[in-house]
Amino acid sequence: MLFNIKQETLPREELEALQLRRLQNVCNRVYSTVPFYRKRFDALGITPAAIRSLDDLRLLPFTEKQDLRDNYPYGLFAVPRDNIVRLHASSGTTGKAVVVGYTARDLENWAEMAARSMSAAGVTRQDVVHVAYGYGLFTGGLGAHGGAERIGATVVPASGGATKRQAYLMRDFEATVLCCTPTYALHLWESGMTEGINFRDLPLRIGCFGAEPWTEAMRQDMEEKMGIDAMNIYGLSEVMGPGVAMECVEEKKGLHLWEDHFLPEIVDPATGNPLPPGEEGELVITTLTKEGIPLIRYRTHDLTSLDYTPCKCGRTHVRITRLAGRTDDMLIIRGVNVFPQQIEAILMECPDLTPNYQIIVDRANNLDTLEVCVEMNDELVADEIRKLQELEGGLKKSFKEFLGVTAKVRLMQPHSIERSEGKAKRIIDRRQDK
Ligand code: DLL
C-alpha cells in the first residue's frame, strides 16, 4: 500500500524539479550556517549559486564519517541547539561516536519515511508491530516505532534482549509484523522453537529486517521457516535511521529510496567518480530536507546500484539493489577481495547448514588464512562422519571455485556460535593483533 500516494508516484520530471529546488535550498542553508561547509565550498571555489542543475551535484564536496567525528558533537549542526529535540548516536566498531540531531520537523519526516517504508512492505493500521530493534541511541527501535505509529498500527516496543520472553509476547499479543535485524529474527525464531512457539503457527505475516547485510538466500530461508514476507529495510543514522529505502512487497526487487528527501548517487569507491545507473559502486546521499544536520554528498561506504526502471507497484522513486556489503567489510585474503555476503551465499546453498556462521581471518607464517565456521542443523549432526567430510570438502571446493581463495571449513555444533541481539559479528580479523 502507498502511504503518501502523491509523493510516492510523482512523475520523474516533477520529482527532479523538486529535488533541484531542495538541493539549492540545502546548499544555501549549509553555506550560511555551517562553517565546515562554507570552508569546503570556498576551498573548491564554489558558492551555492553554482548549482543550476542536478548534474551540478558533482561540483560539491563529499562528506565522510570522519568529518562528523572531527566535529563531534555538534559541529555540523545547521540549527541552534535549542531547535534540536532528539539526539541519536552510532558508536560503530572503532573510534568516536557519531552524533546526529533532529528538529521537530526532522522527526516528522522520519516518521513519514518509516511509515512509507513499512507500508511498502504491506503493514497497515490493522497490524500488531513487534519492534525488537534496540531502543536507545541506536536509531532502529525508535525509528521503526515512529513509522508504525504513524501508520496507526498497534506497536509493541519490545526492544532487544530478554529473548525467551519475546516469543511469548509475540504469541500473546498476536504480533503480525516483526521488526529487527535478520540475525536477531533467526535467534528469536530459534528460541521460540525451543519454547514450543512456532512462528508459522502465529498470525505473523511480515518481517521488516535491516541494519546489516543479508542475502536473498537468507530471505528464502527465513520466509520458509517463519511463514512471512521477509522485507529488506535500509537506513543509516547519519542520514536519518531506518526508512531511507525499502522494498515493496509487489516486486521484492530492490529498495525504493525516498527521492523527495534524499538525492542518491553511485560513485567509484576508489576515485569518487560518478557511475551510471546499473553499475555497482558506493552509495552517496545528499539529504534534501534535513534541518538538524544536513549532509552534502555523504559517503555511506555501502555498495549497491541504482535502478530507474518502472516498478510494478507504481512508485516512481529509484530502487537501490540489495546492499552487497560495505567497502570497509571487504576482506583481502592473500590479495583476493572477498565479501562476507559471498561466503554467506555459498553456505546458504547447502540445506544441511544454518545461517549462523563466522569468518575468522588470521595470519600464519606471513600468509593470510581464512576459516569459515558454520553451524550444522540437527539432522546433519546425527549423520555419519563420511557425510560431514563430504560436505566440508564440497564447501572448500566452492570457496576456491567461486571466490578464488582457499578456506578451512569448520562444521560446528548447533547453537555454538554466539547469537547477537542486534547486528551480527560475522568477521573476526586477528591480523591486526599480529
Ligand atoms: O542500522 C539504521 C537501521 C536500523 C536500518 C534498522 C535498518 C533497520 P547504523 O547503525 O548507523 O544505522 O548503521 C548503518 O548499517 O551504512 C549499512 O552498512 C548497514 N545497513 C543498514 N541497513 C541495511 C540493509 C542503522 N538493509 C549501516 N542491508 C549502513 C545491508 C544495511 N546493510
Boltz pocket constraint, residues with backbone or C-beta under 6 A from the ligand:
constraints:
  - pocket:
      binder: B
      contacts: [[A, 90], [A, 133], [A, 139], [A, 140], [A, 143], [A, 208], [A, 209], [A, 210], [A, 211], [A, 212], [A, 213], [A, 214], [A, 232], [A, 233], [A, 234], [A, 235], [A, 236], [A, 237], [A, 238], [A, 241], [A, 242], [A, 243], [A, 300], [A, 302], [A, 323], [A, 325], [A, 326]]
      max_distance: 6.0
